[in-house]
Amino acid sequence: MFLAIVTSIPLTGMLWAWWADRRLRKLQSAGWKRAVLAGMVAANVLGFAWVLLGRMYGWHTQVPLLFLVSAFVWHLVVVPVMLLLTMTLLTGEAVVWVRKKLQSRLVVVEDAAEPASAPQCHTSVEAMTLSRRKVLAAGIMGVPVALQAGAVAKAMTQLDEFRIREITVRLPQLPAGLEGLTIAHVTDTHVGRFTHGATIETIVARVNALHADLVLHTGDLINDSLGDLPLAADMMSRFRGRLGTYIVEGNHDLFESRSGFAKGLEARGVRLIANDAVTLQVGNDKLQLLGLQWGPSDVEDIRTSRGRGAMLDEHMASIEKFRDPQAFQVLLSHHPHAFDNALANGVPLTLAGHTHGGQINLVEGVGAATGSYKYITGLYDRTDANGDRSACIVGNGTGNWFPLRINAPAEVIKITLARA
């Protein structure tokens, strides 16, 4: 299923390119336009194939970053936009064709008494057709080239950028001794293809500059390859939190092996919380971190294809035995919909990621992902049936699996706990 979906992406792009080439072929002196279009498509399909085959066969040879960014942007931004515009064009042409067919059946009776000297207006059908074709050709070439160039330029300038967002969470359940406790919330670093090198050093430096009591990572530490895990685990081990650094797994972390991911973290002394809990003594108070694993527990579970909600219910039930009613509890989950489980089970604070803030938005928090997630970015505050308040903070992610962000800036969130 995965391969079917992924391979359909470049095939769809090539189908659109074939249609565009047929339109361009009707024009005189369109050879260079067709050559440019063919070159763009070929280069981006090659880049996409490199990413896919690298994922399948573990190729880790570095290729120019611009080449990879271009391939991602072409297939996941430019081609969908061009398909939408093409469908709009074809629909308009179909409407015009139907109108012409209907008009051709009407009998037009000209007024015989019209003076012969009346001015006649003749419009060249051939000239109009040529003009429309030129406009269409300009659109076929101009729109994708301009869109590709603009999107790639924006992506290249933001790959190593992220903001520090500060959020204060006010909860009545917070013990007095935890007032002012700070958390550096890191998520979706996707160490690998687009997050590496100097970007890693910047993340470590800026997280440590927050001097947070806790550093909590809510999954997708690596992008897809366990070959990048040593670098990612080293980054985690260098974070400095007075009470420690902890992480839960995300879907990208498990692409190759759940056990391999866990062992790689353990080798660097990084504490992974997967359907487990960690209780910390903070003065006279207890702070308990509850961590949910991602997805099914084993291959047999994967074959049953249970829904996300059912799996979150099961994982939440599995950590019930670890919960300390005397502790202030924080739930760590990669998927933000675990907030519903936290609310139903009286957990006052949930931290999550996964959404990348919607990745590409009209305005921050409103975009294509709005229909897929109830909680996309920032702070959410809810009250349960008993009148108890719970909060959830969803991070936009600190790194990138996809290079372009629009109104969904990468971030590290500094959380300060306060009593309501």
PLY file of the C-alpha trace (Angstrom):
ply
format ascii 1.0
element vertex 420
property float x
property float y
property float z
element edge 419
property int vertex1
property int vertex2
end_header
0.00 0.00 0.00
2.82 2.38 0.91
4.65 1.74 -2.36
1.43 2.10 -4.35
0.73 5.51 -2.81
4.30 6.75 -3.10
4.87 5.63 -6.70
1.58 7.22 -7.76
3.02 10.65 -6.91
5.66 10.84 -9.69
3.35 9.01 -12.09
0.71 11.68 -11.58
3.31 14.36 -12.26
4.43 12.64 -15.45
0.83 12.32 -16.60
0.35 16.06 -16.20
3.63 16.71 -18.04
2.46 14.51 -20.94
-0.76 16.53 -21.21
1.18 19.82 -21.05
3.60 18.62 -23.74
0.71 17.77 -26.06
-0.66 21.29 -25.65
2.73 22.87 -26.28
3.25 20.72 -29.37
0.42 22.54 -31.13
2.36 25.80 -31.11
5.06 26.93 -33.48
8.51 27.51 -31.96
7.54 25.60 -28.83
10.53 23.26 -28.94
12.49 25.05 -26.23
9.44 25.19 -23.97
8.92 21.46 -24.32
12.61 20.84 -23.63
12.54 22.97 -20.46
9.42 21.21 -19.23
10.88 17.77 -19.96
14.11 18.69 -18.17
12.25 19.92 -15.06
10.15 16.79 -14.88
13.09 14.43 -15.47
15.28 16.07 -12.83
12.55 16.05 -10.19
11.48 12.47 -10.93
15.13 11.43 -10.58
15.31 13.20 -7.22
12.11 11.52 -6.05
13.40 8.11 -7.18
16.65 8.69 -5.28
14.74 9.39 -2.07
12.44 6.40 -2.51
15.19 3.92 -3.43
17.39 5.27 -0.65
14.58 4.59 1.80
14.06 1.06 0.45
17.68 0.00 0.11
19.43 2.12 2.73
21.37 4.38 0.38
22.89 7.21 2.36
25.03 8.86 -0.29
24.63 12.62 0.03
23.34 14.48 -2.99
23.02 18.27 -3.34
20.41 19.58 -0.93
18.92 21.84 -3.59
18.26 18.75 -5.73
16.30 17.04 -2.94
14.37 20.17 -1.95
13.37 20.70 -5.57
12.10 17.13 -5.92
9.95 17.38 -2.78
8.51 20.77 -3.73
7.78 19.75 -7.32
5.87 16.60 -6.45
4.03 17.74 -3.33
3.36 21.40 -4.13
3.77 22.28 -7.81
2.17 19.20 -9.37
-0.98 19.34 -7.16
-1.40 23.04 -7.97
-0.95 22.42 -11.70
-3.41 19.52 -11.59
-5.98 21.78 -9.96
-5.44 24.51 -12.55
-5.56 21.96 -15.37
-8.84 20.49 -14.16
-10.25 24.03 -13.95
-9.08 24.72 -17.52
-10.51 21.49 -18.90
-13.81 22.13 -17.16
-13.96 25.59 -18.71
-13.14 24.20 -22.16
-15.87 21.58 -21.77
-18.39 24.29 -20.92
-17.37 26.32 -23.98
-17.58 23.24 -26.21
-21.09 22.46 -24.99
-22.19 26.06 -25.56
-20.87 26.01 -29.11
-22.69 22.78 -29.83
-25.94 24.22 -28.55
-25.50 27.46 -30.49
-24.75 25.58 -33.72
-28.25 24.13 -33.59
-29.93 27.52 -33.47
-31.23 29.03 -36.67
-30.00 32.57 -37.00
-32.21 34.81 -39.08
-30.51 37.98 -40.25
-32.47 41.15 -40.84
-32.63 41.49 -44.63
-33.50 45.16 -44.30
-30.18 45.97 -42.70
-28.40 48.64 -44.77
-25.61 47.24 -46.88
-23.41 50.08 -45.70
-23.67 49.00 -42.07
-20.20 48.43 -40.61
-19.14 44.82 -40.49
-16.99 43.42 -37.69
-15.01 40.34 -38.56
-12.84 38.63 -35.99
-10.29 36.13 -37.13
-11.07 32.80 -35.52
-7.57 31.65 -36.28
-6.05 34.68 -34.54
-8.23 34.19 -31.47
-7.31 30.52 -31.30
-3.61 31.34 -31.63
-3.90 33.97 -28.93
-5.56 31.54 -26.54
-2.88 28.97 -27.24
-0.15 31.48 -26.49
-1.78 32.39 -23.20
-2.16 28.71 -22.36
1.45 28.00 -23.26
2.59 30.87 -21.08
0.57 29.44 -18.21
1.86 25.91 -18.74
5.43 27.15 -18.58
5.23 30.24 -16.42
3.13 29.03 -13.50
5.10 25.87 -12.61
8.48 27.54 -13.16
7.56 30.55 -11.00
5.93 28.40 -8.33
8.85 25.99 -8.22
11.45 28.75 -8.06
9.62 30.67 -5.33
8.84 27.65 -3.18
12.36 26.20 -3.43
13.91 29.58 -2.59
11.71 29.91 0.50
12.41 26.33 1.58
16.18 26.72 1.27
16.18 29.80 3.50
14.14 28.25 6.31
15.59 24.75 6.67
17.80 25.72 9.60
15.46 28.28 11.15
13.23 27.81 14.16
11.69 30.09 16.74
11.52 29.91 20.50
7.87 30.14 21.53
7.06 30.75 25.19
3.79 29.43 26.64
2.61 29.67 30.23
0.15 26.93 31.26
-2.09 27.76 34.21
-3.64 24.74 35.94
-5.42 24.59 39.31
-4.10 21.06 39.96
-0.48 22.19 39.93
1.20 21.70 43.33
2.68 24.84 44.83
6.15 23.30 44.71
5.97 22.98 40.90
5.04 26.63 40.38
7.41 28.09 37.79
8.81 24.75 36.62
9.99 25.04 33.00
9.98 22.54 30.15
11.81 22.75 26.83
9.42 21.00 24.45
11.23 19.65 21.39
9.48 17.55 18.78
9.76 16.30 15.19
13.45 17.06 14.73
13.63 14.57 11.83
17.38 14.28 12.03
18.59 13.09 8.65
17.82 14.40 5.18
17.06 18.04 6.02
18.14 18.32 9.67
21.86 17.72 10.18
25.24 19.40 10.54
25.22 22.92 11.92
21.46 22.79 12.45
21.98 20.12 15.13
24.48 22.33 16.92
22.07 25.27 16.82
19.24 23.17 18.28
21.42 21.98 21.16
22.73 25.48 21.90
19.33 27.17 21.88
17.60 24.46 23.90
20.32 24.57 26.57
20.18 28.38 26.60
16.61 28.08 27.93
17.98 26.54 31.18
14.79 24.47 31.43
14.12 22.09 34.29
13.08 19.38 31.84
13.76 18.69 28.17
10.95 16.60 26.67
10.91 15.29 23.08
7.59 14.04 21.70
8.80 11.88 18.83
10.08 11.77 15.25
13.62 12.21 16.47
14.94 10.82 13.18
13.50 11.15 9.70
13.53 7.52 8.55
16.95 5.85 8.79
18.52 4.27 11.85
21.81 5.30 10.26
21.01 8.81 11.52
20.18 7.65 15.04
23.71 7.97 16.51
23.78 11.67 15.56
20.23 12.18 16.84
20.84 10.30 20.10
24.02 12.28 20.64
21.97 15.47 20.25
19.52 14.21 22.87
22.33 13.31 25.27
23.71 16.85 25.03
20.47 18.52 26.08
20.71 19.87 29.61
17.68 19.79 31.88
17.97 19.97 35.66
15.53 17.06 36.02
16.63 15.21 32.89
15.81 14.60 29.23
13.10 12.18 28.06
11.56 11.12 24.75
8.64 9.15 23.31
8.65 7.52 19.91
7.05 8.88 16.73
6.04 7.18 13.51
9.21 8.17 11.61
11.36 6.68 14.37
9.95 3.22 13.67
10.24 3.04 9.88
13.08 0.55 10.10
12.87 -1.05 13.56
11.21 -0.26 16.88
13.76 -2.34 18.80
16.64 -0.79 16.85
15.42 2.68 17.75
15.10 1.79 21.44
18.54 0.18 21.55
20.16 3.14 19.82
18.79 5.52 22.45
19.75 3.22 25.29
23.33 3.07 24.01
23.58 6.86 24.44
21.84 6.89 27.82
18.68 8.56 26.53
15.52 7.56 28.39
12.71 6.43 26.11
9.25 6.24 27.70
7.05 3.81 25.74
3.83 2.79 27.51
5.69 3.43 30.73
6.12 6.13 33.35
8.91 8.00 35.08
8.33 9.61 38.48
10.53 12.53 39.53
10.82 13.95 43.03
10.81 17.75 42.92
11.23 19.01 46.46
8.22 17.76 48.40
6.19 17.08 45.25
6.12 14.40 42.61
6.08 14.95 38.86
5.19 11.91 36.75
5.88 11.59 33.02
3.59 9.17 31.17
4.77 8.12 27.71
2.66 6.55 24.97
4.22 4.43 22.26
3.30 4.99 18.64
1.04 2.61 16.80
0.64 -1.15 17.22
2.85 -3.18 19.51
3.79 -5.95 17.08
3.44 -7.24 13.52
0.22 -9.08 14.28
-1.32 -5.87 15.58
-0.25 -4.05 12.42
-2.14 -6.60 10.31
-5.36 -5.92 12.19
-5.19 -2.24 11.11
-7.03 -0.88 14.13
-7.83 2.79 14.08
-5.75 5.49 15.73
-8.35 6.12 18.43
-8.54 2.44 19.42
-4.76 2.17 19.71
-4.55 5.31 21.82
-7.22 3.86 24.11
-5.22 0.64 24.48
-1.93 2.40 25.12
-3.54 4.68 27.70
-5.03 1.64 29.43
-1.61 -0.05 29.48
-0.02 2.76 31.49
-2.87 3.00 33.99
-1.05 0.65 36.38
1.94 3.01 36.52
0.00 6.14 37.41
0.66 7.72 40.79
-2.42 9.61 42.04
-0.19 11.70 44.31
1.87 13.03 41.41
1.25 15.85 38.96
1.13 14.02 35.63
2.32 15.02 32.18
1.39 12.81 29.21
3.86 12.62 26.33
2.39 11.45 23.03
3.49 11.93 19.45
-0.11 12.11 18.20
-2.06 15.08 19.59
-5.39 13.23 19.72
-4.10 11.56 22.89
-5.30 14.75 24.56
-8.81 13.29 24.43
-7.57 10.28 26.40
-5.76 12.52 28.86
-8.88 14.61 29.40
-11.01 11.51 29.96
-8.49 10.09 32.45
-7.80 13.23 34.44
-4.24 13.89 33.21
-3.74 17.66 33.54
-1.10 18.27 30.85
-0.36 16.66 27.47
2.55 17.42 25.15
2.44 16.28 21.52
3.76 16.93 18.02
3.26 15.16 14.67
1.22 17.87 12.92
4.10 20.24 12.04
1.63 23.00 12.75
-0.20 22.08 9.54
3.02 22.53 7.48
1.39 24.73 4.81
-1.32 27.09 6.04
-3.41 30.02 4.89
-2.82 31.54 8.32
-1.11 29.95 11.30
-3.18 27.00 12.49
-5.57 27.01 9.52
-4.76 24.99 6.42
-5.13 21.64 4.72
-4.44 19.76 7.97
-7.33 21.44 9.78
-9.70 18.69 8.69
-7.34 15.94 9.86
-6.44 17.08 13.37
-8.47 18.51 16.22
-5.31 19.91 17.78
-2.75 21.38 15.38
-0.54 23.96 17.07
-0.06 25.71 20.39
-2.08 25.61 23.59
-5.49 23.97 24.01
-7.48 24.16 27.24
-10.44 21.92 28.03
-12.67 21.10 31.01
-13.83 17.54 31.65
-17.20 16.34 32.92
-16.09 16.84 36.53
-15.07 20.43 35.93
-11.34 19.66 36.04
-9.15 21.49 33.55
-6.60 19.88 31.26
-4.25 21.47 28.78
-2.44 20.26 25.67
0.49 21.85 23.88
1.19 20.77 20.29
4.57 21.74 18.88
5.13 22.62 15.22
8.32 20.57 15.15
11.92 21.69 15.33
13.15 20.05 12.11
11.70 19.06 8.76
10.76 15.95 6.80
9.32 18.23 4.10
11.40 21.32 3.37
8.71 23.96 2.86
6.72 25.60 5.66
4.13 28.34 5.18
2.65 29.96 8.28
3.82 26.99 10.36
7.28 27.97 11.64
9.56 25.38 13.18
9.98 25.89 16.90
11.14 24.88 20.34
8.54 25.69 22.99
9.51 26.89 26.44
6.67 25.94 28.78
6.25 27.49 32.20
3.88 25.83 34.67
1.75 28.10 36.83
-1.19 27.73 39.18
-4.51 29.07 37.96
0 1
1 2
2 3
3 4
4 5
5 6
6 7
7 8
8 9
9 10
10 11
11 12
12 13
13 14
14 15
15 16
16 17
17 18
18 19
19 20
20 21
21 22
22 23
23 24
24 25
25 26
26 27
27 28
28 29
29 30
30 31
31 32
32 33
33 34
34 35
35 36
36 37
37 38
38 39
39 40
40 41
41 42
42 43
43 44
44 45
45 46
46 47
47 48
48 49
49 50
50 51
51 52
52 53
53 54
54 55
55 56
56 57
57 58
58 59
59 60
60 61
61 62
62 63
63 64
64 65
65 66
66 67
67 68
68 69
69 70
70 71
71 72
72 73
73 74
74 75
75 76
76 77
77 78
78 79
79 80
80 81
81 82
82 83
83 84
84 85
85 86
86 87
87 88
88 89
89 90
90 91
91 92
92 93
93 94
94 95
95 96
96 97
97 98
98 99
99 100
100 101
101 102
102 103
103 104
104 105
105 106
106 107
107 108
108 109
109 110
110 111
111 112
112 113
113 114
114 115
115 116
116 117
117 118
118 119
119 120
120 121
121 122
122 123
123 124
124 125
125 126
126 127
127 128
128 129
129 130
130 131
131 132
132 133
133 134
134 135
135 136
136 137
137 138
138 139
139 140
140 141
141 142
142 143
143 144
144 145
145 146
146 147
147 148
148 149
149 150
150 151
151 152
152 153
153 154
154 155
155 156
156 157
157 158
158 159
159 160
160 161
161 162
162 163
163 164
164 165
165 166
166 167
167 168
168 169
169 170
170 171
171 172
172 173
173 174
174 175
175 176
176 177
177 178
178 179
179 180
180 181
181 182
182 183
183 184
184 185
185 186
186 187
187 188
188 189
189 190
190 191
191 192
192 193
193 194
194 195
195 196
196 197
197 198
198 199
199 200
200 201
201 202
202 203
203 204
204 205
205 206
206 207
207 208
208 209
209 210
210 211
211 212
212 213
213 214
214 215
215 216
216 217
217 218
218 219
219 220
220 221
221 222
222 223
223 224
224 225
225 226
226 227
227 228
228 229
229 230
230 231
231 232
232 233
233 234
234 235
235 236
236 237
237 238
238 239
239 240
240 241
241 242
242 243
243 244
244 245
245 246
246 247
247 248
248 249
249 250
250 251
251 252
252 253
253 254
254 255
255 256
256 257
257 258
258 259
259 260
260 261
261 262
262 263
263 264
264 265
265 266
266 267
267 268
268 269
269 270
270 271
271 272
272 273
273 274
274 275
275 276
276 277
277 278
278 279
279 280
280 281
281 282
282 283
283 284
284 285
285 286
286 287
287 288
288 289
289 290
290 291
291 292
292 293
293 294
294 295
295 296
296 297
297 298
298 299
299 300
300 301
301 302
302 303
303 304
304 305
305 306
306 307
307 308
308 309
309 310
310 311
311 312
312 313
313 314
314 315
315 316
316 317
317 318
318 319
319 320
320 321
321 322
322 323
323 324
324 325
325 326
326 327
327 328
328 329
329 330
330 331
331 332
332 333
333 334
334 335
335 336
336 337
337 338
338 339
339 340
340 341
341 342
342 343
343 344
344 345
345 346
346 347
347 348
348 349
349 350
350 351
351 352
352 353
353 354
354 355
355 356
356 357
357 358
358 359
359 360
360 361
361 362
362 363
363 364
364 365
365 366
366 367
367 368
368 369
369 370
370 371
371 372
372 373
373 374
374 375
375 376
376 377
377 378
378 379
379 380
380 381
381 382
382 383
383 384
384 385
385 386
386 387
387 388
388 389
389 390
390 391
391 392
392 393
393 394
394 395
395 396
396 397
397 398
398 399
399 400
400 401
401 402
402 403
403 404
404 405
405 406
406 407
407 408
408 409
409 410
410 411
411 412
412 413
413 414
414 415
415 416
416 417
417 418
418 419
